[in-house]
């Protein structure tokens, strides 16, 4: 019989883990027994609240770490903080992401640096910093990609290019870090609307283009993360699309 806590004593580091999809992933893996390191930058109150929630369910099982992911020189300290707190690192979830439109003709160098920095550069350098610990634990890197890393979204060329780079980085790292470390990705579709408000008609149009004719939920992404973490020991270099058939 499978253990009710398949990730017991494992340490999971989730970037952008205080809210939204990152928080959902942290909760799901914590429920499976993992200790969770919640990375945040500006969302301290949300990070502290999530840590308190997880700690109330199981003492000494969560902590928060603050870092600006654009500061590449500081990223090894984020990994070191996780290893120091729980003595190991088993799963790195590269979830933190900037997302906003950049219509051609308006793109600035600052926007490029921000979108590429959070969606591609930070996952690369965090993975590099975490590789020794993950090799020791025979762990997992899980990258949050996007269906628009494969199918471009109008007026979002920089974001889409960064996510496309993350798709290739996932595959390249899977080859380079095997056999000790698995590297996989999740490509969400319409499971959580952007923080900027969308008009109802646009939401309806997006949902109408899915095969299932309904939006997903953060838990759908968290379930995919659990699959990679606990049930996929022979899967690496793969991207699971969780979009209700939007990309068909």
C-alpha positions as CSV (number, residue, x, y, z in Angstrom):
1,X,0.0,0.0,0.0
2,X,1.3,3.5,-0.9
3,X,2.4,5.7,2.0
4,X,-0.1,8.4,2.9
5,X,2.9,10.7,3.1
6,X,5.0,9.9,0.0
7,X,7.1,13.1,0.3
8,X,7.8,12.8,4.1
9,X,11.0,14.6,5.1
10,X,11.4,16.0,1.5
11,X,12.2,19.7,1.2
12,X,10.4,21.7,-1.5
13,X,11.4,25.2,-2.6
14,X,8.7,27.1,-4.5
15,X,9.6,30.5,-6.0
16,X,6.7,32.9,-6.0
17,X,5.2,30.5,-3.5
18,X,3.1,32.9,-1.4
19,X,0.1,33.2,-3.7
20,X,-1.8,31.8,-6.6
21,X,-0.4,28.7,-8.3
22,X,2.7,28.7,-6.2
23,X,0.7,28.5,-3.0
24,X,-1.5,25.8,-4.4
25,X,1.5,23.7,-5.3
26,X,3.0,24.3,-1.8
27,X,-0.2,23.2,-0.1
28,X,-0.5,20.0,-2.2
29,X,3.1,18.9,-1.7
30,X,2.9,19.8,2.0
31,X,-0.2,17.6,2.4
32,X,1.9,14.8,0.9
33,X,4.4,15.2,3.8
34,X,6.9,17.7,2.3
35,X,8.5,20.5,4.1
36,X,8.0,23.7,2.1
37,X,10.2,26.8,1.7
38,X,8.0,29.7,0.4
39,X,10.0,32.1,-1.6
40,X,8.6,35.6,-2.0
41,X,9.8,39.1,-2.9
42,X,7.0,41.7,-2.2
43,X,4.3,39.4,-0.8
44,X,5.6,39.1,2.7
45,X,2.1,39.1,4.4
46,X,0.9,36.3,2.1
47,X,4.1,34.3,2.6
48,X,3.8,34.6,6.4
49,X,0.1,33.7,6.3
50,X,0.8,30.6,4.2
51,X,3.7,29.5,6.5
52,X,1.5,29.9,9.5
53,X,-1.2,27.8,7.8
54,X,1.2,25.0,7.0
55,X,2.8,25.2,10.4
56,X,-0.6,24.9,12.1
57,X,-1.1,21.6,10.1
58,X,2.3,20.3,10.9
59,X,4.9,22.0,13.2
60,X,8.3,22.9,11.9
61,X,7.4,22.1,8.3
62,X,7.5,25.5,6.5
63,X,9.5,28.7,6.3
64,X,9.7,31.8,4.1
65,X,12.7,33.2,2.2
66,X,12.8,36.6,0.6
67,X,14.8,37.3,-2.6
68,X,14.7,39.4,-5.7
69,X,15.1,36.8,-8.5
70,X,16.7,39.4,-10.7
71,X,19.6,39.5,-8.3
72,X,21.4,36.4,-9.8
73,X,24.3,36.7,-7.3
74,X,21.9,36.2,-4.4
75,X,20.1,33.1,-5.8
76,X,22.6,30.6,-4.3
77,X,21.7,32.0,-0.9
78,X,18.0,31.1,-1.4
79,X,19.0,27.5,-2.1
80,X,21.4,27.6,0.9
81,X,18.7,28.9,3.2
82,X,16.4,26.0,2.2
83,X,19.1,23.4,2.8
84,X,20.1,24.9,6.1
85,X,16.5,25.0,7.4
86,X,15.6,21.4,6.4
87,X,19.0,19.7,5.8
88,X,18.3,18.9,2.2
89,X,16.6,20.0,-1.0
90,X,14.5,17.5,-3.0
91,X,12.3,19.6,-5.3
92,X,12.8,23.1,-6.8
93,X,9.7,24.6,-8.3
94,X,10.5,27.5,-10.6
95,X,7.1,29.1,-10.4
96,X,7.7,32.9,-10.1
97,X,6.8,34.8,-13.2
98,X,6.2,38.3,-14.6
99,X,3.3,38.6,-17.1
100,X,2.1,41.6,-19.0
101,X,1.7,42.7,-22.7
102,X,4.6,44.1,-24.7
103,X,3.1,45.1,-28.1
104,X,5.8,45.5,-30.7
105,X,6.8,49.1,-31.0
106,X,6.4,49.7,-27.2
107,X,8.9,47.2,-25.8
108,X,11.5,48.6,-23.5
109,X,14.8,47.1,-22.4
110,X,13.5,47.1,-18.8
111,X,10.5,45.1,-19.8
112,X,12.7,42.6,-21.7
113,X,15.0,42.2,-18.7
114,X,12.1,41.7,-16.3
115,X,10.2,39.2,-18.4
116,X,13.3,37.2,-19.4
117,X,14.8,37.6,-16.0
118,X,11.9,36.0,-14.0
119,X,10.7,33.5,-16.6
120,X,14.1,32.2,-17.9
121,X,17.2,33.6,-16.3
122,X,16.2,33.0,-12.7
123,X,15.1,29.4,-13.3
124,X,18.4,28.7,-15.0
125,X,20.6,30.1,-12.2
126,X,18.4,28.7,-9.4
127,X,18.7,25.3,-11.0
128,X,22.4,25.7,-11.3
129,X,22.7,26.6,-7.7
130,X,20.4,23.8,-6.6
131,X,22.0,21.1,-8.7
132,X,24.5,19.7,-6.2
133,X,21.8,19.4,-3.5
134,X,19.3,17.9,-5.9
135,X,21.9,15.4,-7.2
136,X,22.5,14.3,-3.6
137,X,18.8,13.7,-3.1
138,X,18.1,12.4,-6.6
139,X,15.5,15.2,-6.8
140,X,13.3,17.1,-9.2
141,X,13.2,20.5,-10.9
142,X,9.7,21.5,-11.9
143,X,9.4,24.5,-14.2
144,X,6.1,26.4,-14.7
145,X,6.0,26.9,-18.4
146,X,2.9,28.2,-20.3
147,X,0.9,27.0,-23.3
148,X,2.0,30.3,-24.8
149,X,5.6,29.1,-24.7
150,X,4.5,26.9,-27.6
151,X,1.7,28.9,-29.1
152,X,2.2,32.7,-29.1
153,X,-0.2,35.1,-27.5
154,X,-0.8,38.4,-29.3
155,X,1.0,41.4,-27.9
156,X,3.1,39.2,-25.5
157,X,6.1,38.4,-27.7
158,X,8.7,38.9,-24.9
159,X,6.8,36.8,-22.4
160,X,6.2,34.0,-25.0
161,X,9.8,34.0,-26.0
162,X,10.9,33.7,-22.4
163,X,8.6,30.8,-21.8
164,X,9.6,29.1,-25.0
165,X,13.2,29.3,-23.7
166,X,12.1,27.7,-20.5
167,X,10.6,24.8,-22.4
168,X,13.9,24.2,-24.0
169,X,15.8,24.8,-20.8
170,X,13.6,22.1,-19.2
171,X,14.7,19.6,-21.8
172,X,18.3,20.6,-21.8
173,X,18.6,20.4,-18.1
174,X,16.9,17.0,-18.1
175,X,19.6,15.7,-20.4
176,X,22.4,17.4,-18.5
177,X,21.3,16.6,-14.9
178,X,20.3,13.0,-15.5
179,X,20.4,10.4,-14.2
180,X,20.4,11.9,-10.7
181,X,17.9,14.7,-11.2
182,X,14.6,14.7,-13.1
183,X,13.5,18.0,-14.8
184,X,9.9,18.5,-16.0
185,X,7.5,21.2,-16.7
186,X,3.8,22.2,-16.4
187,X,2.1,24.3,-19.1
188,X,-1.1,25.8,-17.6
189,X,-3.9,27.1,-19.7
190,X,-6.9,29.1,-18.4
191,X,-6.7,27.9,-14.8
192,X,-6.2,31.2,-13.1
193,X,-6.9,34.7,-14.6
194,X,-4.1,37.3,-14.6
195,X,-4.1,39.7,-11.6
196,X,-5.1,42.5,-14.0
197,X,-8.9,42.3,-14.6
198,X,-10.1,40.8,-17.8
199,X,-13.6,41.7,-19.2
200,X,-16.1,38.9,-18.9
201,X,-16.5,38.6,-22.7
202,X,-12.8,37.9,-23.1
203,X,-12.9,35.2,-20.4
204,X,-15.9,33.6,-22.1
205,X,-14.1,33.7,-25.5
206,X,-11.1,31.9,-24.0
207,X,-13.2,29.3,-22.3
208,X,-15.2,28.7,-25.4
209,X,-11.9,27.6,-27.2
210,X,-11.2,24.8,-24.7
211,X,-12.4,21.3,-25.3
212,X,-13.8,21.0,-21.8
213,X,-15.7,24.4,-22.0
214,X,-14.8,25.4,-18.5
215,X,-11.9,27.0,-16.7
216,X,-9.5,25.0,-14.6
217,X,-8.4,25.6,-11.0
218,X,-5.1,26.0,-9.2
219,X,-5.6,22.5,-7.7
220,X,-5.4,21.1,-11.3
221,X,-1.9,22.5,-11.5
222,X,-1.1,21.3,-8.0
223,X,-2.2,17.8,-8.9
224,X,0.2,17.8,-11.9
225,X,3.0,18.9,-9.6
226,X,2.2,16.1,-7.2
227,X,2.3,13.6,-10.1
228,X,5.8,14.7,-11.0
229,X,7.0,14.8,-7.4
230,X,5.5,11.5,-6.2
231,X,4.4,9.3,-9.1
232,X,6.7,9.8,-12.0
233,X,10.2,8.4,-11.2
234,X,10.8,7.5,-14.8
235,X,9.6,10.7,-16.4
236,X,12.1,13.5,-17.3
237,X,12.3,16.2,-19.9
238,X,8.5,16.3,-20.3
239,X,6.0,19.1,-20.3
240,X,2.4,18.3,-19.1
241,X,-0.2,20.7,-20.6
242,X,-3.0,21.4,-18.2
243,X,-5.4,23.6,-20.3
244,X,-8.7,21.8,-20.7
245,X,-7.9,21.2,-24.4
246,X,-7.3,24.9,-25.1
247,X,-4.2,24.1,-27.3
248,X,-5.9,21.4,-29.4
